[in-house]
Amino acid sequence: MSVPAAGLTSAEVAAARARGEVNRVAAAGSRGHLSILRANLFTLFNNFLFAIGLTLLSLGRTKDALVSVGLGLLNSLIGTVQEIRAKQKLDRLRLLDRAPCTVIRDGLEQQVPPEDLVRGDLIRITAGDQVVVDGPVAGDGRLEVDESLLTGEAEPVIKQSGDRLLSGSLCLSGTGFHIAEAVGARSNVGTLTTTARARTVERTPLQRRIDFIVRLIMLTVALMSAAILAQAALKGLSLVRVVQTAAVLSGLVPYGLFFLITISYAVGAATIARRGALIQRINAVESLCNVDVLCTDKTGTLTTGALRLEHIEILGGADPAEVRRLLGAMVRSSTPSRNATIVALAGALPGTRLRVEEEVPFSPERRWSAVRGAGPAGEPPGCYVLGAIESLRAALPADAAASGGRLHAEAATLAGQGLRVLLFAVASDPEADLRAADGEPRLPALRPLALVALVEEIRSGVAETLGELRSRGVAVKIISGDDPRTVAALARRIGIEGPEARTGADLEAMTPEAFGEAVAHGVVFGRVTPRLKERMLAALRGQGRYTAMIGNGVNDIPSLKTANVGIAMGSGNSVARDVADVILLDDAFEAIAPAQREGRRIISGITTSMYLYLARVSTSILVIIGVAILGLGFPYEPAQVALVLFTVGLPTMVLTAWAPPTAPEPGMIGSLARFVVPAALVTSIFGVAVYAGLYQLVRAVLPSTQVPVGLLARFEQFGLVRSDTAFTDQAATIVAQTGLSVFTSVSAFALILFLVPPWRMFAGWTTVQPDKRPAALVAVLMAIFVVILIAPPLANYFSLIRDPAAFLAVGAAFPPWFCTLRLFWRYHLLERVLGLHDEP
């Protein structure tokens, strides 16, 4: 083989480097660790918390400061760790190996690292080399190239002078040269690397809803803070009191929801991993349950990549057993190969290896292979050929070669079923030569023995999994680079029927509107390029669909990144696995349905948690407004706000773990309003009544009666002195705050029973549920809460005073609260008042 040129000179290489035409891909879009930490730590909400916390620390209020900023710091830490781990994984992505390349420079062969190649370099390629830059084949070389990493098609292709080699492909055989034309980010692999490393943050619908709700509450709290601080300035309140008030208001923001989501995702990811799927993007746990369109590649995803012998159609009256034995002997006698056809036939057929005299191995250009030899026990020699019918047609008898004959009719019938059909034939002359005088392979005259039909092996659990997903309303679309007829036949085998298969060429020729319609309503697509696949996913997302893409190769990277959820097979390409959100370990396709069920369970649990969180927060806001209108001080201490962690935070974590895997509610915001508004209104009205009643009672009783020694000692633990002129107001505030905190805590426990009614008396919001564990949870929480109330250290920590009047007030308010709220939900009073509901 001649060298086509002397390659670049050293001066030309230097000039190309100066122009930036070097084979290097910059790690664009990757943030540093400090930048990630800063973005997660100094959020709008955290900045507000930090300002309050620092002020409280400066005033010596360490406990209040920790309560105010602790959860924000924990959430920031979790977010930072997750993002740094994702960054490290993306930075390590490498689609190509780093073996040195052989180039011709200054007329001499040189070994250079791939990143030192420049545009215009002449590169030598031999069997086993990976192509690292794009460019045409130069000279008279002939290469057999595997492009499956890029296209997903397993069949090797022949490249000759002028044919373009793509970076990422692998040379299987031959030797030649090619010119580096597209290097660095402009090469095929460079473009894919840039796509793979691009930082994407995909927030789920639930995360977006919660973010909206939290921002709305933050705005409400900010307005309330401005009003209350203005009032404090007019009344001349102390700085400590002002900061404590601000800390209470900041605590109303349900930041615990973010923490709850993070913990729920982590627990869900662990559960899903036990079922065969590894979650790499933590919120993919939830994303899986939102998927309403599942797109999947064919080869290596729905199928294992292996073939299975499906049928042998005997021709010409041959003995079936003998044909099977001869075919088995032929494939066993072929040069050891990874060829899927040879592997499938050798594993399915009997026969012993021939004493090979001559062989022509299979090649994608010829599309046939042949072996001549005798049996091991002295059987007469024979010459056997296996290949595509079209490739063998010229060597067949006239009646067999005729396009209208039985052979072609049988072959067409088998191919129509999605089978791969080959012809097994024997040479008329058993001593026929398989090569011409110049050494080139040639076919002898043949007599057909059988049609051999093979089928791609479908992965275990594929049909059942896709059937279950479709029963849940998930549309399934198969998008492949293979022939549409083959893809359609496979779809039928796994129970997927739909419109006629579309080809990539058809889609490319469509207008944008027609393209969107075809993608939306089509089910099977063949001859689809990676870029077209990416465009199809983008079109589905543009139509409001929530998409998942299953792939296993480099060619799937753009579509894996475009989909809402990218799913990679465990045996797939390492880069495809790294960019995917979910990896199916051990290629466990059947793990998808359980993973989606787990996602639905988590969403159900978090939705229940949102009901409780928002009811508690809304109640607190309305109580603060009500007490302010009455001019009775401020109803909460910072430590009392921490009771939310006990009365709401802890229960919601448990309820999330117990939640059933129900489908996401389409109108979640409306459902939240129907629950939260009555709960907040009724609870705040009774809560303000409890607070105001106790406040006025203490103010009326204390000045005229002797304070019991035990009660006076408890007041003194809060820093109150009997001789102080403000003693009565301060004592009234403490008792009223205690009564309010106890009432709202007990009502929060009761809301759990309304959400998951164990018995009919709680069935106002929804029907009685079979799960009785929430009732047991409420009993445990009530017992712990009683301990908090009666244990002096715990009661003091939460700024609660043990006063019988407070407990009696709660006991009097709870029954009418319960009945009123139950009536609100049972008879849809809110909807009736607003004209949204006409029937009881």
N, C-alpha and C positions, 0 to 999 in steps of 0.2 A: 504494500500500500504506500502510495507516495504522499509526502507532506505537501499540502496545497499552497503553503506560503511560508515565509520566514518569520511570521508573527510581527509583533510590535518591536520597535527599538526601545532602548532605555529612555531616550528622550521623549518618545511618544507616550510611554507609560507615565513619566513624570508630568507631562502636560495633561494627561487624563486625570491624574490625581489632583492637579491644581484646579481643574474644572469641577471637581467633586464627583467625577464619574467612577466611583469606587464601590465595590460590592459590600456596602455596610448599611445597616438599617438602624437609624437612631431610635432610641427608646422614647418616642414622643408620648406626651400625655401622662407620664408617670410622675406622681407627686412624691416628694421626699417625706421621711418619717415625721419631721417637725411640722411640715405643712398638714399632714393628716391629723396629727395630734391637735394642732391649733384649730382646725376646722371642726373637730368633734368636741373640743373643750369649750371654745368660746362661741357657743351658739347664743341666739337672742335670749332664750330662756335661762341658760346657764349664767350669762352675764348679769341678768337681773338677780338670780339667786346669790351669785358671788358678792355682789354689792351689799346685799342684805346681810349675808353671812359675815363679811369682814366688819361691817358696822357693829353687829352683835358681838363679835369677838373683841373689838376695841372697847366695848362697854362691859366686858367680863361675862357675857351671856353665852358661855361655851356650849351648853346643852342645846339652847335654841338655835345656835349657829349650825351645829351638826345636823339637827333635824331639818333645817332649811336647805342645806346644800348636799347632804349625803347621797340622796338618790340621783341627783343630777350628775355627781362625780362618778357614780357607779355606771350609769348609762353611758357616759362619755368614755370610760375605760373599756367597756365591752365593744362599743362602736369602733374605737381606735384599734383594738387588737384584731377585730374582724377585717378592717380595711387594710391593715399592714400585711396580714396573712395573704389577702387577695393580691396585693401589689407584688409581694415576693414571688408568688406563683406566676403572675403574668410576666414579670421581668425575666424569669428563667425560661420562658418559652423559646424553643429553637426547633425549627422545622427541618433543618439540614444537619448532617453530621459535619465534623470539623476536620475530616481527613484532608491532607494536602492535595492540591490539584496539580496536574502536569500541564504546563503551558509552554508555548514556543515563543521565546523572546530573543531577539538578536540572532535568530537562526538556530538557537540551542534550546533543548528541553530543560525546564527548570521546575522545581517543586516549590509552590507558594501556598500559603494558607488561603482558604476561600475568600476571606475578607480583604485580601490584597489584590484580588482580580480587578481589572479595570475594563472599561468599555473598549471593545476592539481586540481584546486578547484572543489568541488562538489556543483552544484548550483540547487536549487529547483525552478521548473517552474510550475506556475498555470495559469488558464485562465486569460487573460488580460495582462500577463507579456510579455515584449519585450525581445527577446534573445539578449544578449549583447556580447557574445563571441562564437566562433565556437567550436563544439565538439559533441561527440556521446551521444545519450540517454542511461542512465544507469538504471538498475533495470527493474521492470515489468510495468512501467508507459506507458500510451498510450496517445499521444497528437495529437490534431488537430491543424495544424499550417498554418498560412497565409503567403506565401512567395511572394505575389504579389509585395511588395516593391522592391524585389530583382530580380525577374524573369519576372514580367509583366503579369504573368498568374494568373487569378482571383480565380481559383478553389483551395480550401484548400487541404492540403496533410496530410496524417496520418504518424506520427513518432512513432516508437516503439524501443525497446532495440536494440542498435547498429546503428540505423539510425542517420545520422549526422544532427545536427541543425546548421543553419547559422545565424550569428549575423545580426540583422536587421529584422528578421522574427518575427511574432507575434503569441503567443499561443491563440487560439480561445476557446479551451475546453480541459479538462483533467488536470491531475496533474502528475508530474514526476520529474526526476532528469537528469541532463546531466553534463558531465565533460568538464571543460575548457581546450581545447587542443590548439587552436590558439588564442592568445590574442594580444592586441595592434595593431601594424602595420601589423602583420601577419594574423589577422582575416579578414574576408570578408569585414566588415565595415571599418576596419582600412585601408585596401588597397584602398577602395573607397574614404575614407576621404583624404588619401594622394594624390590620383588622383585629387579629387575635389579642394584641396587647392593648387595644383601646379600652379605656376604663369606662364601664357602663354601670350605672346605678339604676336598677329596675325596682321601683317601689310598687308594692301590690295595691290593689283597690282598698283593702282594709287599712293599710298604712296611710294611704292618701286621705281616707275618711277620718281616721283618728287625728292626723295632722291638721285637717281642717277644723275639727271640733276643738282641739287643743288651742289652736290660734284664736278661734272665736272666744273661748273662755279667757285666754290671755288678754284679749282686747277688753272684755267685760271687767276683768280684774284690774286692768290698768285704769279704766275710767272710774271704777269704784275707789281705787287707791288715791287718785287725784282728788276726788270729792272728800274722802275721809281725811286725807292729809290737810286739805284746805280747812276743814272743820277743826282739825287738831291745832292748826296754826292760830285760828281765831280764839280757841279756848285756852291756848297756852299750855298744851300737854307737854310732858317731859320728852326728851329725845329718846330715852329708853322705851317709853310707851309707844311712841310713833314708829320706831323700828320694829318693835314686837308686832304691832298691827300690820305693818308691811310684810313681815315674815308670815303671818297668818294668811294674808291675802295671797301671797305667792304660793302657799301650800295648797290653795284651792285648785290650782292648775293640775289636772290629773296626769302628772308626769309618770306616775306609776304604771300607766297603761303601756308606755314604751318599754318599761322594764318587764312587765308581764308578757308582752309580745316576744321579747328577746328570750326569756326563759321558756316560754311555750314552744318557740321555734327550736330551741336547743333540745328540749325533751322529745319533740316530734322527730327531729333529725336522728336522734339515737334510736327511737322506735323503728323508724323507716330503715335504718341501717341493718337492724336485725332481720328485716324482711328482704334484704338484698339490694338496697339502693343507698348510695352515699350522697348526702346533701352537701354541696360545695358552696352554694350561696344560701345563707341561712334562711332568707324569707322565701326560698323556693318551696319550703314545706307548705306554705300557704298558697303560693302561686299554682301548685299542681291542682288544687281543688277548684281554681277559677278557670281552668283550661276548658274551652268549648270547641277547639279545633286541634286535633293531633295530626301533625304531618310526620311522615316517616320515610326514610330511604328504604330501599329493598335489600340490596346485597349487603350482608353483614349485620343487618338489623332484624328484618323479618326473617331472613334466611341466615343459615350458619356460614354460607360461602362454600359448603360442600355439596356434592351431587349424590343422588341416590338412583340406582337402577330401578326404573319403574316398569319397563315392559320390553320384551324382545319379540318382534313380529317376524316369524319365520317365512322365508321366501323360497319359491321354487321347489317345494316339497322336501326340503332338507330335514334331517333328523334333529329335533329340538335339543335333545340331550347332547348330541355330538357338537352342534353349533355352540352351545353354551360352553362345552369343554374347550373347543378350539379358541373361542374368544378369550376365555380365561387364561389359556396358555399363552396367547399372543401378548396380552397386557402384562402378564408376569414376566415375559421375556424382554419387554421394552426397557430401555435405559432408565434407571431410577429417576423419577421426576415428581415434582409437586403438582403436576397436572391433575386437576380435580377429576377429569374423566377417567384417567388411568387408575387413580386411587379408588374411585367408586366401583369400577368394574372388577378390579382385583379383589376387592373385599366382598363382592357379591357372587362371584362365579367360581366354579371348580376349575381344575386344570393345573398342570405342572409345567414348569419352565422348559422351553425348547432349547435345543443346542443351536444357538443362533449362528447363522452363517453370514447374514447381511441384515442391516437395519437402516431404516430412514426414520429418525425421530420426528415427532410432531413439530411443526412450525406454524405460526399464525398466518404466514404468507401462503403456504401450500394448503393448510387446513386438512392434512392427512398424515398418517404415519403407517409404516409397514415393517414387517419382520419376515425373514425367510429362514427356516431351520427345520430340523427333524425332532421328533419326540425323544425322550430320554431312554425309552425301552426299545429302540429300534424301529419306531413307527416311520412310515415313509415321510419324506420332507414335504413341506408345503410353504406357500408364500401367501401371507395374510395382510389385508389392508383395512384400516378403519379411518373414516373421515366423513366430511360433509358431502352430501349427495352431489351438489353442484360441482365440487372439486373432483369427484370421481366419474362424472358423467361421460367424459370423453373415452374412458377405458371400458365402459359397460357395453353389453350387447345392444343392438338397435332397439329391441322390444323393451328392454329395461330402461334405456336412456330416453325413450319417448316421454314427453311431458304429460301425455294423457294416459299413460300406462298405470298398472296397478301399484307399482312401486311408488310413484309420485303421489298417487291418490292416498295411499296409506300414510305416507310421510306427511302430507298436508293435514290429514285428520289428526295425527299425533301432535303436530306443531300447533294446530288450532287449540289444543288443550294446554298450551304453555309448556310443552315438553321440548327438550333439546334432542333433536333427532340426528343420528349418525347412521352410516351404512357400513356394515361389516361384509367384506367380500374376500374371495379367494382367487388367486391367479389361476388362469386356465393352464398355464405351464408351471408346475411346482418348482422348476429350476430357473424360473425367469429372473433376470438381473433387475435390480432395483435402481441402478445408476447407469447413466449413459457413459460413453467413452471419455467425456470430459469430466466425469465425476459428479455431475449434477443429477439429483434424484429424478426418476421417471416412473410412470405407472405402467405396469404390464397389462395385458388384456385380463379383465376381471369377470367373475361370475358372482352375482349378489347372493349372499346367504341369509342375511337378516337385517331388519331395521332395529337399531338399538335406541330406545327412548329413555332419557335421563331427566330427572326433575331436581330442582333445587330443594335442599333440605330445609324445612321450615323450623324455626326455633320452637322449643317446647313452650307451651302456654300462650303462643301468639294469638291463635283464634279465640281462645277463651277470654284472654285479656281484652282484646279489641271488642269482642261481643259485649263484655261487661261495661266497657267505657261507652259504647254506643247506646246501651240501655239507659245510661245516665245522661244522655243527651249530648255526648261528645261526638262531633263529626270527625271521621277518620279519612285522611287523604294520603295516598301513596305517591311519592314524587321520586322518580328514579332516572338514572341516565341510561337505563336499558331500553330495549325495544318495547314499545307500548303494548304489543300483543302479549309478550312474555309477562309484563307487569300485570296486565288485566287478568291473565290466566291465574297468576299467583293470587291476585285479589279474590278471585272466585273460590280458590282452594281454602281460603281462610274466612269465607263467608261474607265477603264485601262485594256487593253489587252496586252498580251505579251507571251513569251515562257512559257513552262510548269514550274510550281512553283518548286523551289529548296528547299531542306531541309538542315538544318544545318549539319546533318550527312554526306550528300553528299559533302558539301563544305569542311568539315574537312578532308575527305579522299583524296582530290585532291592535285596534285602537285602545287607548287606556280604559275607556268605558267597557268595551267588550272583553278586555283582558280581566278586569275586575269581576265581571259576571262569570267568565269561564272558571276563574280560580275559585270563586265562591261556591259554584254549583258542581264543579268537577270533582271526581273522586280519584281517578287514576291518571297519572301523567308520566309519559316516557320521553326519553331523549332530552332530558332537562339538564341544562348546564348549571354549574354552581351559582353563577351570577343570576340566572333566571330564577333559580330556586330561592335565592335571597329576595328577589323582587316579588315573588309570589307571597312569601311570608310578610313582607312589608305591606302588600296590598290587603291581605287578610286583616292585619292590624289596623290599617286605615279604615276598614269597614267596622271597626269596633269589636272584632273577635279577639279572644284571649288565646294565644297560640302556644303550642309546644312543638318542638322539632326533635326527632330522634335521628342521630347520625353516628358514624363511626370513623370517618376519614377526614383528611385535610380539606377535601372538597366540600365538606359539610360545615366548615368553620363559619363562613359568612352567614349561613342560615341559622346556625346554632346561636350566633350572637344577635341576630335580628329577632328571633322568636322571643316571646315573653319568658319562656322556659326552654333552655337547651338541655337535652338529655343525650348522653353519650354511652355507648356500649363499653363495658369494662375491657374487652379485648381490642378496642379500637385504637386509633392513633393516639399517641401520648398528648399531642397538642390539642386534639379534639376533646380529650378527657379534661385537660386543664382549663379550657374555656367554657366547658359545660357547667350548668348549674346542678345537674344531677348525673351521677354515674351509676349505671346498672351493673352491680358487681356480679362477676361470673356470668355476665350477659343474661341476667335473670329478667327477661322481658315481663314475666308474670309479676314482678315487684311493682309495676306501674300502678295497677289498680289498688293494691293495699296502700301504696304511698298516697294516692289521691284520697282514699278514705281517711287516712290519718290527717291529711290537710283539712278535710271537711270537719273532722272532729275538733281540730284546733280552732278553726274559724268559729264553729258553734260555741266553743268555750269562751273565746275572746269576746264574741258578741254578747254572751251572757254577762261577762265581766264589765263590758261597756255600760250595760243597763245599770249595774250596781254603782260603778264609778260616777257616772253622770248624774244619777239620782242623788248620790251623796253630795257631789259638788254643787249641783243646782240648789239643793236644799240649803247648803251653807251660805251660798250667795244670797238667797232670798231671806234667810234668817238675819244676816248682817244688815241687809237693807231695812228689814222690818224693825229691828232693834234700833237702828240709827234714826228711823222716822219717829220712834217713840222716845228718843233721847235718853236711852237707858245704858249708855256706855257702849263697850265692844264685847260681843258675846263669846269670844274664844281667846285662849292663850295659845302660843305656838306649840307647846307640848300636847295640848288637847287635839290639835290637828293631826298629830302623829297617831291618834287612835284610828285614823283612816286606814293605816297599814294593817291594823288588827281587825277592824270591822269590815273592811272592804278588800284590802290587798291580799291578806292570807286566804280568805274564802274564795276569792276569784281564782287564785292559783289552783286550789283544790278542785273547784268546779270545772276549770278548763281541763284538768286531767280526767274528769269523769264525764265530760260532754259526749253526747252521741254524734256519730258522723252524718249529720243532716246537711242537705244542700244549702249553699249560701242564700240568704234572703235577698231577693232583688230590690226590695224597697226598705233597706235597713234603716235609713235615716227617718222615714215615716214611722216605722215600728218603734224606733228609739223614742221619738217624740210622744207616741201614744202611751208609752210606759213612763218615761221620765217626767213629763209635764204634770200628770196627776200626782205621781209620787212626791215630786218636789213641792208642789203647791200645798197638798194636804199636810205633809210632814212639816213644812216650814210654818204653816199657820198654827199647828198644834205646838211646834217647838217654840215659837215666839210667845205663845200663850203660857207655856211652862216657864220660860225665862222671865217674862214680865210678871207673872203671878208670884214667883219666888222672890224676885227682886223687890217688889212692893211689899211682900209679906215680911221680909227681913228688915227692910227700912222701917216698917211700922212697929215691929215687935222689939227689936234690939234696944232702942233708946229707953223703952219703958219697962224692960224686964232685966232680971239678973241673968247674965250669960253663964250657962253651965261651965264648970271648970274644964271639963274635957273638951267641950267645943271651943272654948277660949284658947286652950292649948293648941288645938288644930289651926285656929286662925293665926296664932303666933308663928306656926311653922311656915306660913305664907308671908311672914314679915309684917303682919298687922299688929298694931299696938292699941290697946283699949282706950288709952288716953288721947290718941290721935283724933283730930277733928274729922278726918276723912274715914274713920274706922267703919262707920255704918255703911257708907256707900261702897267701900272696898269689900266689906263682908257680904253685902247684898250681891255684889258682882260675882264673888267666888261661889256662893251658894247657887245663884242663878246659872252660872256657867256649868257647874257640876250637874244640875238638873237637866240642862239642855244637852250636855254631852252624853249623859246616860240615856236620855230619851232618843236622841238620834242614833246612838249605837244600837239600842234594842230594836228600833224600827229598821235599821239596816239589816239586822239578823232576820227580821220578819220578812223583808223584801226577798231574801233568798228563798223562803218558803213560797212566796207568791210566784217567783220565777220558775221554780221546780216544785209544784204542789205535791206533797206526799199524801194529803187527804183532801176531801171535798171542801172542807171549811176554808182552805186556802185557794180554791179554784176560782179566782176572779179574773186574773190576767190570762191564764191558759187552763187547759184541762189537767186532771190528775195524772201524774207521771208514775210509771212503775218503779223508778229508781228512788229508794227511800234513804239512800246515803246522805243527801243534803240535809234531811231532818236530823240525822245523827250528828252531822257537822255543826248544825246550829246549836244542838244541845251541848256539845263540847265547847263551842265558842262562848256560850252563855256561862258555863261553869268557870271558864278561865276569866271571863269578865267580872264575875262575882269576886274571884280571888283578887283581881286588880283593885276592886273597890274596897275590900276589907283589909288588904295588906298595906299598912301605912307607907312603906318605902315606895311601892308601886303607885299608890294613890297620889302621893306627893309628886312623884316623877311626872305624872300626867295632869298635875294641877287640879286634882279632884278632892273635895272635902267630904268626909263621911257625916252627912247631916240627914237625919230621918225625914225632914221636910222635903228635901230634894227627891228622895225615893218615893215618898207618898204622892208627890205631884206627878211623877212619871207613871206610877200605878194608876192614877186617876185618868191620865190623858191617853194611855195606850189603847184601851178598849174602843172608845169612840173613833180614834184614829184608824184602827184596824177596820172597823165596820164602814167608815166613810170611804176609805181607799178601795175596799172590796166592791162597794157599790159603784164607784167611779168606773172601775174596769168591767164589772159584770154587765152594767147597762150602758156602757160606752158614753158616759155623760159628757166627756170632753168633745167627742165627735158630734154629739147632738147639739151642744152649745155652739160649736163652730159650723154646724150645718153640713158635716161631712159624713154623717151616718143617719140613715132613715129608719133602720130596723133595729129592734132590741137584740 
